[in-house]
């Protein structure tokens, strides 16, 4: 019965379900884009350059990947709260606070996976490009083209990490109705209240988003192969 009501909420395009779903999706996409730009740069540098402290940077990235979301949320909260150094910007309990937190959360994941993807490019390709005297930017283009599916997978992994997280969104967004509520924070709240219809409806939406992302990735890999 609960499942039927949950499906009915989705099929009827319930305003709250639609608003929460679109809010979560827009913030996850925005934060992923923001994180991807520096992640691609750093991941590329790590894969093609040798410099002092490179191993330390990689260790830090791997450590950040395993860091609990609530810890990241706490650090950012202390920076953007009224008593923090960025408190005057008034970011706390706004969508942008969540976007910042999610960007920080996805950045090390995308960076590490991009670094791993580019590092696995066939060494014969790079040697061939060097033999023909290929320019730096042309060489980077060819490397990214060769590993584009793995890079895309890295970006989608970052997106998947933030669309399903709850700690950062709860701490930085405040779970304010019609403003900063996300799918995961609403599921946690409604379940604690015993209101399972809305929670289940949003759970179905979240599963659908995850399925869609993985399907797109599978199609990309299959077409590449």
BAFI-3210 file (N, C-alpha, C; in Angstrom, 3 decimals, decimal comma, padded with zeros to 6 digits):
// residues 225
n [1|2|3|4|5|6|7|8|9|10|11|12|13|14|15|16|17|18|19|20|21|22|23|24|25|26|27|28|29|30|31|32|33|34|35|36|37|38|39|40|41|42|43|44|45|46|47|48|49|50|51|52|53|54|55|56|57|58|59|60|61|62|63|64|65|66|67|68|69|70|71|72|73|74|75|76|77|78|79|80|81|82|83|84|85|86|87|88|89|90|91|92|93|94|95|96|97|98|99|100|101|102|103|104|105|106|107|108|109|110|111|112|113|114|115|116|117|118|119|120|121|122|123|124|125|126|127|128|129|130|131|132|133|134|135|136|137|138|139|140|141|142|143|144|145|146|147|148|149|150|151|152|153|154|155|156|157|158|159|160|161|162|163|164|165|166|167|168|169|170|171|172|173|174|175|176|177|178|179|180|181|182|183|184|185|186|187|188|189|190|191|192|193|194|195|196|197|198|199|200|201|202|203|204|205|206|207|208|209|210|211|212|213|214|215|216|217|218|219|220|221|222|223|224|225]
n.u [000,832|001,915|003,911|002,411|001,189|003,472|004,387|002,219|002,537|004,744|003,883|001,802|003,139|003,828|004,208|006,093|007,743|008,747|010,047|012,029|013,479|014,430|015,911|017,927|019,126|020,008|021,842|023,700|024,654|025,740|027,738|029,350|030,297|031,752|033,720|034,933|036,476|038,954|039,780|040,291|042,476|044,411|044,538|045,562|048,078|049,291|049,491|051,221|053,440|056,455|057,278|058,568|057,095|054,913|053,949|052,977|050,837|049,140|048,628|047,238|044,961|043,831|043,283|041,372|039,323|038,346|037,389|034,847|031,622|030,433|032,555|033,812|031,689|031,615|034,064|033,725|031,459|032,486|033,931|032,150|030,225|028,761|030,763|032,972|035,708|034,573|032,085|030,665|029,695|027,295|026,561|025,835|023,373|022,198|021,551|024,015|025,891|025,640|026,399|029,088|030,110|029,555|031,123|033,698|033,635|033,433|035,655|038,307|037,733|037,125|039,559|041,484|040,577|040,738|043,481|044,327|043,149|044,409|047,010|047,079|047,109|048,182|051,599|052,909|051,460|052,009|054,748|054,787|053,522|055,407|057,514|056,622|056,759|054,623|052,685|052,296|049,602|048,147|049,000|047,984|045,294|045,005|045,631|043,554|041,439|041,882|041,424|038,847|036,431|037,043|037,652|035,188|033,771|034,981|034,075|031,299|031,316|032,003|029,719|027,796|028,610|027,912|025,169|023,946|024,684|024,346|025,265|026,788|024,842|022,837|024,112|025,108|023,060|020,797|018,366|015,987|012,632|011,309|013,539|016,330|016,155|017,097|017,021|018,076|018,248|015,597|014,505|015,707|014,567|011,735|011,457|012,200|010,045|008,071|006,700|006,377|005,606|006,400|009,154|009,754|008,956|010,831|013,069|012,738|012,991|015,670|016,951|016,259|017,635|020,279|020,325|019,934|022,267|024,256|023,450|023,847|026,616|027,311|026,367|028,075|030,583|030,138|029,703|032,168|033,745]
n.v [-001,205|001,239|001,464|001,728|004,205|005,772|005,501|006,685|009,332|010,040|009,636|011,454|013,767|015,159|018,229|018,679|016,427|016,751|019,255|018,752|016,708|017,970|020,003|018,572|017,302|019,476|020,742|018,695|018,312|020,863|021,074|018,933|019,746|022,024|020,822|019,151|020,663|021,716|019,189|017,701|019,124|018,830|016,023|015,438|016,699|015,182|012,748|013,093|014,498|014,667|015,545|017,027|015,807|014,640|012,066|012,540|014,245|012,476|010,640|012,293|012,877|010,302|009,884|011,877|010,889|008,859|010,159|010,824|012,192|013,888|014,986|016,558|018,281|019,492|020,883|022,745|024,007|025,320|027,249|028,822|029,619|032,121|032,931|032,179|032,527|033,107|033,928|036,315|036,210|034,929|032,297|029,946|027,433|027,638|026,865|027,127|026,605|023,867|023,075|023,869|022,170|019,649|019,834|019,856|017,340|015,640|016,285|015,041|012,402|012,428|013,497|011,534|009,298|010,223|010,647|007,980|006,886|008,246|007,526|004,934|004,896|003,528|003,113|003,000|004,642|007,259|007,295|007,063|009,439|011,238|010,591|011,491|014,105|015,459|018,218|019,705|020,237|018,903|016,357|015,938|016,042|013,712|011,773|012,126|011,511|008,827|007,763|008,509|007,315|006,253|008,605|009,892|008,097|008,619|011,202|010,748|009,085|010,865|012,454|010,546|010,143|012,525|012,906|011,038|011,559|012,496|013,709|016,178|017,756|017,917|019,194|021,617|022,690|022,657|021,447|022,787|023,314|023,600|024,940|024,099|021,365|018,103|015,011|012,898|014,001|014,525|011,971|010,852|012,504|012,186|009,437|009,196|010,440|008,707|008,916|007,334|007,326|009,621|009,436|006,943|007,420|009,346|007,795|005,955|007,694|008,431|005,975|005,622|007,761|006,971|004,553|005,494|007,043|005,054|003,446|005,131|005,333|002,671|002,350|004,115|002,882|000,492|001,344|002,446|000,225]
n.w [000,000|000,813|-001,069|-003,411|-002,981|-002,964|-005,600|-006,829|-006,030|-007,533|-010,209|-010,343|-010,450|-008,101|-006,402|-004,341|-004,433|-007,019|-006,793|-004,819|-006,051|-008,401|-007,215|-005,866|-008,069|-009,648|-007,920|-007,550|-010,166|-010,686|-008,661|-009,410|-011,911|-011,140|-009,553|-011,395|-013,218|-011,908|-011,097|-013,410|-014,343|-012,230|-012,093|-014,611|-014,497|-012,475|-013,766|-015,936|-015,163|-013,228|-010,015|-006,992|-004,031|-005,177|-004,560|-002,034|-002,526|-003,862|-001,826|-000,045|-001,577|-001,785|000,889|001,375|-000,157|001,396|003,561|005,948|005,117|006,962|008,311|006,379|005,989|008,509|008,570|006,474|007,424|009,690|008,409|006,929|008,689|010,871|012,637|011,301|008,881|006,390|006,973|006,558|004,018|004,037|003,370|004,649|005,181|002,670|-000,821|-002,154|-000,203|000,112|-002,454|-002,484|-000,484|-001,649|-003,922|-002,871|-001,822|-004,069|-005,582|-004,871|-005,589|-008,361|-009,285|-008,509|-009,939|-012,563|-012,752|-012,454|-014,741|-016,884|-016,420|-017,207|-019,913|-022,963|-023,192|-025,590|-027,239|-026,291|-026,776|-029,549|-030,267|-029,328|-031,018|-033,491|-033,005|-031,847|-030,729|-027,416|-026,570|-028,516|-028,005|-025,423|-026,059|-027,634|-025,748|-023,881|-025,548|-026,030|-023,517|-022,863|-022,047|-019,547|-018,221|-018,339|-016,785|-014,344|-013,819|-013,657|-011,470|-009,482|-009,571|-008,794|-006,204|-004,871|-005,349|-003,797|-001,182|002,310|004,677|004,275|002,971|004,909|007,089|006,021|004,509|006,066|005,664|004,820|004,113|000,829|-000,018|000,670|000,833|000,035|-001,850|-000,267|002,350|002,855|002,745|005,031|007,022|006,681|007,072|009,748|010,850|010,299|007,972|005,304|002,615|001,039|001,470|000,309|-002,318|-003,123|-002,805|-004,873|-007,030|-006,697|-007,129|-009,787|-010,998|-010,470|-011,873|-014,482|-014,898|-014,744|-016,864|-019,074|-018,919|-019,401|-022,021|-023,293|-022,885|-024,248|-026,864|-027,342|-027,238]
ca.u [000,000|002,832|004,593|001,437|001,053|004,727|004,359|001,189|003,130|005,644|003,097|000,972|004,050|003,667|005,057|007,222|008,646|009,396|010,960|013,168|014,257|015,128|016,896|019,041|019,782|020,703|022,996|024,684|025,262|026,557|028,925|030,208|030,964|032,738|034,817|035,576|037,450|040,281|040,140|040,910|043,791|045,338|044,704|046,455|049,425|049,814|049,737|052,259|054,573|057,133|057,685|058,730|055,852|053,818|053,392|052,230|049,568|048,313|048,204|046,220|043,748|043,253|042,759|040,156|038,282|037,804|036,948|033,387|031,004|030,144|033,800|033,925|030,642|032,016|035,142|033,156|030,554|033,290|034,459|031,106|029,325|028,922|032,041|034,050|036,354|033,714|030,745|030,005|029,086|025,948|026,355|025,319|021,969|021,745|021,964|025,429|026,676|025,616|027,193|030,500|030,430|029,551|032,278|034,860|033,472|033,656|036,937|039,364|037,315|037,326|040,989|042,174|040,173|041,308|044,909|044,448|042,776|045,436|048,254|046,977|047,161|049,247|052,855|053,283|050,796|052,783|056,039|054,528|053,254|056,692|058,314|056,141|056,911|053,300|052,678|051,815|048,147|047,677|049,307|046,993|044,013|045,026|045,598|042,186|040,568|042,100|040,899|037,669|035,404|037,485|037,515|033,751|033,422|035,463|033,156|030,025|031,528|031,902|028,295|027,116|028,988|027,226|023,713|023,446|025,232|023,375|025,914|027,094|023,593|022,116|024,838|025,316|021,813|019,791|017,149|014,884|011,617|011,179|014,749|017,569|015,932|017,526|016,377|018,564|017,889|014,154|014,279|016,078|013,590|010,406|011,516|012,200|008,688|007,138|006,009|007,149|005,210|007,291|010,516|009,865|008,856|012,128|014,007|012,554|013,591|017,122|017,344|016,102|018,755|021,469|020,203|020,118|023,678|025,013|023,065|024,553|028,027|027,399|026,205|029,303|031,637|029,813|029,926|033,611|034,325]
ca.v [000,000|002,385|001,520|002,236|005,642|006,396|005,559|007,665|010,663|010,282|009,714|012,657|014,913|015,895|019,422|018,560|015,419|017,355|020,307|018,147|015,961|018,924|020,692|017,640|017,075|020,697|020,966|017,642|018,600|022,066|020,767|018,037|020,574|022,862|019,965|018,506|021,545|021,577|017,776|017,313|019,776|018,190|014,630|015,420|017,040|014,033|011,608|013,326|015,231|014,197|016,700|016,712|015,810|014,045|010,933|013,099|014,730|011,295|010,110|013,218|012,657|009,019|010,069|012,675|010,028|008,020|010,997|010,858|013,432|014,790|015,694|017,606|019,242|020,222|021,811|023,845|024,719|026,216|028,330|029,713|030,049|033,545|033,162|031,706|033,537|033,442|034,093|037,509|035,920|034,432|031,080|028,830|027,077|028,013|025,856|027,262|025,932|022,449|022,927|023,947|020,927|018,535|020,007|019,388|015,897|014,908|016,654|014,019|011,186|012,653|013,682|010,254|008,412|010,771|010,315|006,549|006,621|008,763|006,796|003,620|005,032|002,709|003,856|003,048|005,805|008,454|007,226|007,341|010,872|011,928|010,322|012,361|015,495|016,027|019,313|019,368|020,241|017,823|015,119|015,815|015,732|012,309|010,962|012,190|010,801|007,396|007,345|009,335|006,579|006,178|009,956|010,086|007,270|009,334|012,320|010,182|008,575|012,042|012,809|009,533|010,340|013,667|012,814|010,147|011,851|013,132|014,463|017,550|018,462|018,158|020,140|022,919|023,201|022,797|020,704|023,743|022,943|024,449|025,740|023,320|019,937|017,215|013,699|012,087|014,592|014,355|010,554|010,674|013,200|011,580|008,111|009,382|010,866|007,632|009,255|006,530|007,501|010,581|008,892|005,869|008,040|009,950|006,679|005,440|008,693|008,329|004,740|005,879|008,609|006,129|003,598|006,237|007,393|003,837|003,002|006,006|004,934|001,350|002,568|004,748|001,860|-000,485|001,967|002,622|-001,078]
ca.w [000,000|000,878|-002,364|-004,385|-002,730|-003,371|-007,058|-007,180|-005,848|-008,668|-011,448|-010,293|-010,498|-006,848|-006,423|-003,423|-004,994|-008,183|-006,345|-004,127|-007,044|-009,267|-006,385|-005,671|-009,351|-010,076|-007,052|-007,821|-011,467|-010,536|-007,860|-010,196|-012,919|-010,446|-009,101|-012,536|-013,879|-011,288|-010,985|-014,679|-014,400|-011,293|-012,493|-015,766|-014,024|-011,732|-014,659|-016,947|-014,608|-012,021|-009,231|-005,564|-003,269|-005,950|-003,805|-000,897|-003,083|-004,143|-000,527|000,474|-002,364|-001,375|002,246|001,258|-000,717|002,469|004,668|006,103|004,640|008,078|008,647|005,370|006,311|009,715|008,208|005,689|008,332|010,525|007,577|006,411|009,755|011,192|013,323|010,438|008,031|005,251|007,518|006,038|002,719|004,268|002,575|005,451|005,011|001,330|-001,809|-002,491|000,839|-000,247|-003,679|-002,081|000,213|-002,598|-004,807|-002,097|-001,650|-005,326|-006,182|-004,784|-006,291|-009,795|-009,524|-008,388|-011,027|-013,799|-012,688|-012,710|-016,131|-017,791|-016,175|-017,841|-021,367|-023,552|-023,300|-027,003|-027,814|-025,946|-027,473|-030,960|-030,375|-029,154|-032,216|-034,560|-032,586|-031,582|-029,771|-026,073|-026,486|-029,376|-027,283|-024,352|-026,704|-028,032|-024,519|-023,351|-026,476|-025,819|-022,206|-022,614|-021,314|-018,150|-017,662|-018,154|-015,630|-013,164|-013,585|-013,220|-010,113|-008,628|-009,513|-007,990|-004,789|-004,255|-005,455|-002,756|000,150|003,209|005,749|003,863|002,679|006,159|007,928|005,391|003,945|007,109|005,313|004,862|003,132|-000,346|-000,212|000,623|001,027|-001,037|-001,799|000,856|003,651|003,025|003,075|006,438|007,864|006,592|007,677|011,201|011,222|009,979|006,723|004,368|001,218|000,399|001,530|-000,681|-003,636|-003,410|-002,952|-006,230|-007,927|-006,561|-007,811|-011,227|-011,407|-010,435|-012,985|-015,721|-015,011|-015,040|-018,204|-020,015|-018,886|-020,044|-023,455|-023,761|-022,903|-025,278|-028,164|-027,470|-027,529]
c.u [000,870|003,516|003,673|001,274|002,309|004,778|003,345|001,710|004,013|004,842|002,233|001,806|003,849|004,680|006,281|008,240|009,435|010,426|012,217|014,078|015,069|016,195|018,132|019,838|020,590|021,945|024,087|025,407|026,204|027,846|029,888|030,977|032,067|033,953|035,608|036,683|038,829|040,735|040,811|042,326|044,796|045,583|045,644|047,893|050,061|050,197|050,906|053,506|055,165|057,646|057,803|057,386|054,667|053,147|052,565|050,860|048,618|047,781|047,090|044,892|043,048|042,653|041,448|039,000|037,590|037,261|035,422|032,811|030,736|031,384|034,020|032,895|031,010|033,091|034,587|032,205|031,323|033,833|033,383|030,075|029,621|030,257|033,236|034,605|035,507|032,268|029,973|029,339|027,664|025,600|025,687|023,814|021,379|022,158|023,446|026,331|026,761|026,490|028,680|030,927|030,505|030,726|033,544|034,823|033,824|035,024|038,009|039,017|037,579|038,810|041,731|041,845|040,684|042,800|045,141|044,168|043,875|046,761|048,271|046,961|048,376|050,500|053,317|052,655|051,598|054,130|055,877|054,293|054,541|057,567|057,929|056,212|055,592|053,385|052,041|050,294|047,533|047,895|048,294|045,627|043,932|044,947|044,187|041,213|040,673|041,446|039,598|036,584|035,762|037,362|036,038|033,259|033,839|034,508|031,813|030,129|031,443|030,464|027,525|027,402|028,161|025,703|023,135|023,962|024,193|024,037|026,161|025,815|022,834|022,789|024,895|024,035|020,718|018,480|015,903|013,897|011,467|012,400|016,000|017,363|016,369|016,817|016,784|018,179|016,402|013,813|014,578|015,036|012,245|010,372|011,490|010,828|007,657|006,313|006,743|006,796|006,167|008,724|010,716|009,809|010,202|013,221|013,940|013,190|015,112|017,662|017,280|017,256|020,034|021,477|020,464|021,582|024,509|024,683|023,791|026,034|028,228|027,289|027,469|030,431|031,401|030,086|031,410|034,289|033,974]
c.v [001,261|002,569|002,112|003,742|006,398|006,560|006,598|009,089|011,030|010,509|010,961|013,929|015,808|017,037|019,272|017,537|016,012|018,402|019,723|017,422|016,903|019,697|019,824|017,480|018,296|020,962|019,937|017,901|019,803|021,781|019,856|018,813|021,418|022,037|019,393|019,360|021,462|020,130|017,278|017,888|019,048|016,739|014,493|015,696|015,849|012,878|011,828|014,016|014,513|015,427|016,302|016,799|015,205|012,915|011,423|013,596|013,565|010,691|010,975|013,016|011,364|009,103|010,845|011,855|009,216|008,836|011,028|012,215|014,413|015,582|016,837|018,699|020,097|021,266|023,018|024,680|025,735|027,404|029,318|030,124|031,502|033,871|032,730|032,806|033,967|033,685|035,263|037,286|035,380|033,178|029,956|028,680|027,638|026,901|025,929|026,629|024,439|022,198|022,961|022,644|019,742|018,617|019,500|017,873|015,119|015,176|015,571|012,734|011,327|012,758|012,350|009,325|008,904|010,460|008,840|006,224|007,051|008,017|005,447|003,686|004,273|003,549|003,965|004,253|007,071|008,466|007,544|008,827|011,682|011,772|011,253|013,840|016,194|017,106|018,904|019,250|019,145|016,473|014,889|015,448|014,256|011,381|010,941|011,442|009,298|006,907|008,062|008,611|006,489|007,537|010,264|009,297|007,952|010,462|011,821|009,594|009,719|012,491|011,834|009,672|011,431|013,554|011,951|010,445|012,597|014,045|015,918|018,357|018,820|019,250|021,539|023,534|023,396|022,110|021,589|023,450|024,025|025,337|024,874|021,824|019,162|015,872|012,944|012,672|014,446|012,914|010,304|011,292|012,494|010,184|008,207|009,805|009,766|007,899|008,574|006,768|008,430|010,066|007,821|006,424|008,647|008,889|006,081|006,390|008,592|007,088|004,932|006,736|007,787|005,148|004,285|006,573|006,174|003,280|003,812|005,631|003,605|001,489|003,170|003,746|000,883|000,079|002,185|001,310|-001,555]
c.w [000,000|-000,467|-003,424|-004,227|-003,166|-004,891|-007,531|-007,042|-007,035|-009,945|-011,504|-010,348|-009,272|-006,771|-005,527|-003,923|-006,160|-007,756|-005,704|-005,110|-007,925|-008,495|-006,198|-006,953|-009,786|-009,231|-007,314|-009,147|-011,360|-009,778|-008,614|-011,262|-012,281|-010,032|-010,275|-013,148|-013,221|-011,185|-012,262|-014,789|-013,509|-011,662|-013,672|-015,358|-013,308|-012,659|-015,614|-016,392|-013,392|-011,275|-007,763|-004,829|-003,999|-005,182|-002,619|-001,361|-003,330|-002,848|000,066|-000,253|-001,956|000,030|002,224|000,703|000,370|003,639|004,753|005,687|005,773|008,496|007,669|005,642|007,510|009,398|007,457|006,541|009,174|009,736|007,153|007,456|010,108|011,836|012,483|009,555|006,832|005,683|006,941|004,686|002,849|003,485|003,350|005,299|003,715|000,363|-002,147|-001,445|000,533|-001,474|-003,362|-001,420|-000,723|-003,569|-004,134|-001,965|-002,919|-005,941|-006,064|-005,517|-007,785|-010,116|-009,517|-009,553|-012,380|-013,869|-013,019|-014,173|-017,091|-017,626|-016,874|-019,363|-021,894|-023,768|-024,746|-027,696|-027,552|-026,662|-028,962|-031,181|-030,239|-030,406|-033,365|-034,181|-032,345|-030,511|-028,452|-026,018|-027,360|-028,705|-026,174|-024,919|-027,070|-026,820|-023,936|-024,261|-026,270|-024,533|-021,852|-021,821|-019,831|-017,472|-017,400|-016,942|-014,332|-012,805|-013,065|-011,819|-009,102|-008,468|-008,630|-006,507|-004,145|-004,314|-004,331|-001,366|000,991|004,238|005,424|003,656|003,947|006,973|007,322|004,843|004,962|006,824|005,395|003,739|002,057|-000,580|-000,357|000,859|-000,207|-000,888|-000,541|002,217|003,915|003,376|004,548|007,360|007,866|007,199|009,200|011,714|010,977|008,738|005,568|002,899|000,468|000,360|000,465|-002,101|-004,048|-003,554|-004,347|-007,246|-007,898|-007,260|-009,324|-011,757|-011,489|-011,609|-014,317|-015,957|-015,399|-016,422|-019,267|-020,086|-019,611|-021,560|-024,049|-023,887|-024,044|-026,670|-028,432|-027,851|-028,932]
res [x|x|x|x|x|x|x|x|x|x|x|x|x|x|x|x|x|x|x|x|x|x|x|x|x|x|x|x|x|x|x|x|x|x|x|x|x|x|x|x|x|x|x|x|x|x|x|x|x|x|x|x|x|x|x|x|x|x|x|x|x|x|x|x|x|x|x|x|x|x|x|x|x|x|x|x|x|x|x|x|x|x|x|x|x|x|x|x|x|x|x|x|x|x|x|x|x|x|x|x|x|x|x|x|x|x|x|x|x|x|x|x|x|x|x|x|x|x|x|x|x|x|x|x|x|x|x|x|x|x|x|x|x|x|x|x|x|x|x|x|x|x|x|x|x|x|x|x|x|x|x|x|x|x|x|x|x|x|x|x|x|x|x|x|x|x|x|x|x|x|x|x|x|x|x|x|x|x|x|x|x|x|x|x|x|x|x|x|x|x|x|x|x|x|x|x|x|x|x|x|x|x|x|x|x|x|x|x|x|x|x|x|x|x|x|x|x|x|x|x|x|x|x|x|x]
***
